[in-house]
Amino acid sequence: MFGTDIGIVLAYAAGIMIIFILAWLFIIPAKMIGKLIINALIGGFLLFMFNIFGSFFGLQIGINIVTALVVGFLGVPGLIAIIIIRLLI
Protein backbone atom coordinates (compact mmCIF):
# COMPACT_ATOMS: atom_id res chain seq x y z
CA MET A 1 0.00 0.00 0.00
CA PHE A 2 2.87 2.34 0.74
CA GLY A 3 4.30 1.82 -2.78
CA THR A 4 1.13 2.99 -4.54
CA ASP A 5 0.93 6.13 -2.41
CA ILE A 6 4.46 7.12 -3.45
CA GLY A 7 3.59 6.39 -7.09
CA ILE A 8 0.56 8.67 -6.92
CA VAL A 9 2.55 11.44 -5.22
CA LEU A 10 5.30 11.14 -7.86
CA ALA A 11 2.69 11.24 -10.65
CA TYR A 12 1.16 14.41 -9.22
CA ALA A 13 4.61 15.97 -8.79
CA ALA A 14 5.53 15.12 -12.37
CA GLY A 15 2.22 16.57 -13.61
CA ILE A 16 2.77 19.79 -11.70
CA MET A 17 6.32 20.08 -13.06
CA ILE A 18 5.04 19.58 -16.61
CA ILE A 19 2.41 22.28 -16.09
CA PHE A 20 5.09 24.71 -14.84
CA ILE A 21 7.38 23.92 -17.77
CA LEU A 22 4.57 24.41 -20.31
CA ALA A 23 3.49 27.65 -18.64
CA TRP A 24 7.08 28.90 -18.76
CA LEU A 25 7.34 27.99 -22.45
CA PHE A 26 4.20 30.01 -23.23
CA ILE A 27 4.87 33.00 -20.95
CA ILE A 28 8.35 33.83 -22.30
CA PRO A 29 7.18 34.29 -25.94
CA ALA A 30 4.14 36.23 -24.71
CA LYS A 31 6.44 38.66 -22.90
CA MET A 32 8.53 39.06 -26.05
CA ILE A 33 5.46 39.69 -28.19
CA GLY A 34 4.18 42.19 -25.65
CA LYS A 35 7.49 44.03 -25.66
CA LEU A 36 7.48 44.01 -29.47
CA ILE A 37 4.01 45.56 -29.53
CA ILE A 38 4.95 48.23 -26.99
CA ASN A 39 8.11 49.10 -28.94
CA ALA A 40 6.10 49.34 -32.18
CA LEU A 41 3.62 51.71 -30.52
CA ILE A 42 6.44 53.89 -29.20
CA GLY A 43 8.07 53.87 -32.64
CA GLY A 44 4.79 54.83 -34.29
CA PHE A 45 4.37 57.70 -31.84
CA LEU A 46 7.91 58.94 -32.52
CA LEU A 47 7.26 58.78 -36.26
CA PHE A 48 3.99 60.65 -35.79
CA MET A 49 5.73 63.39 -33.82
CA PHE A 50 8.49 63.57 -36.44
CA ASN A 51 5.90 63.92 -39.20
CA ILE A 52 4.26 66.82 -37.36
CA PHE A 53 7.56 68.69 -37.02
CA GLY A 54 8.96 67.46 -40.34
CA SER A 55 5.98 68.85 -42.24
CA PHE A 56 7.42 72.35 -41.64
CA PHE A 57 10.49 71.30 -43.63
CA GLY A 58 8.68 69.19 -46.22
CA LEU A 59 10.00 65.90 -44.82
CA GLN A 60 7.57 63.16 -43.86
CA ILE A 61 8.00 59.45 -43.31
CA GLY A 62 5.23 56.94 -43.86
CA ILE A 63 4.07 55.19 -40.71
CA ASN A 64 3.77 51.46 -41.24
CA ILE A 65 4.66 48.38 -39.25
CA VAL A 66 8.23 48.17 -40.59
CA THR A 67 9.17 51.78 -39.85
CA ALA A 68 7.45 51.65 -36.46
CA LEU A 69 9.34 48.48 -35.49
CA VAL A 70 12.68 49.88 -36.69
CA VAL A 71 12.20 53.04 -34.65
CA GLY A 72 10.79 51.03 -31.74
CA PHE A 73 13.77 48.67 -31.61
CA LEU A 74 16.53 51.14 -32.34
CA GLY A 75 15.02 54.31 -30.88
CA VAL A 76 16.46 57.63 -32.02
CA PRO A 77 19.28 56.01 -34.09
CA GLY A 78 16.58 54.05 -35.94
CA LEU A 79 14.67 57.26 -36.62
CA ILE A 80 17.85 58.92 -37.90
CA ALA A 81 18.56 55.89 -40.11
CA ILE A 82 15.08 56.06 -41.62
CA ILE A 83 15.46 59.81 -42.19
CA ILE A 84 18.78 59.24 -43.98
CA ILE A 85 17.28 56.47 -46.11
CA ARG A 86 14.33 58.74 -46.93
CA LEU A 87 16.68 61.54 -47.99
CA LEU A 88 18.70 59.16 -50.19
CA ILE A 89 15.65 57.77 -51.98
N, C-alpha and C positions, 0 to 999 in steps of 0.2 A: 504494500500500500504506500509505503514511503517513496518508492521509486516512481510511481505514477504522479505523485504530487510534485516532485522535482521536475518531471517531464513537462507538466502543465505550466509550472512557473517559468521554466526555460522557454517554452513556446510563447508565452505572453511577453517575456523579456525580448525575445527575438522579434516578435511582431511590433513591439513598441520601438525597437531600434530601427526597424525597416520604415516605420512611419516617420521617424525623425529624419532619417536619411532622405526619404522622398520629399519631405517638406523642405529640407535644406536645398535639394536639387531644384525645386521650383521657386523658392524665395530668392535665391541669388540672381537668376535671370530676370525676375520681376523687378528687383532693385535696379539692375542695369537698364532695363527698359524704361523704368520710371525716371532715372537720371538722364537718359537720352531724350525723353520727352521734355523734361524741365529745361535741359540745355537748348533744345530746339526752340522752345518758347522764348527763352532769354535771347537767343540769336535773332529770332523774328522781331522781337521788340527793339533790339539794337539796330537792325536793318530799317525798321519803321522810323526810328528816330533819325537815322542817317538820311533817309529819303526826305524827311521834313526839312532838315537843314541843308541837304544837298540840292534841293529844288531851287534854292537861291542862286546856286552856281551852275545849274543845268546838269547836275549829275545825280542820277537815280539808279538804284539797283533793284532788280526784280526780286520780290520775296517769294521764294518757293522752298520746298523741303530741303533741297541740297544746300542752298545758300544759308538757310537758317541753321542747319546742322554744322556747316563749316564754321560759321561765326559762333555757334553755341559751343563747339568743341575747342576752338582755338582762341576765342575771345576777340580782343582788339587786334592781335596780329592776323587773325582770320579775316576780320573786316578790312584791314589794310590790304591783305592779299587779294581779296575780291575787288577792292577799289582799283588796285593796280591792274588786275586782269581786265576789268571793265574799261580802263583807260587804254589798254593795249588793243582791245578788240574794236 
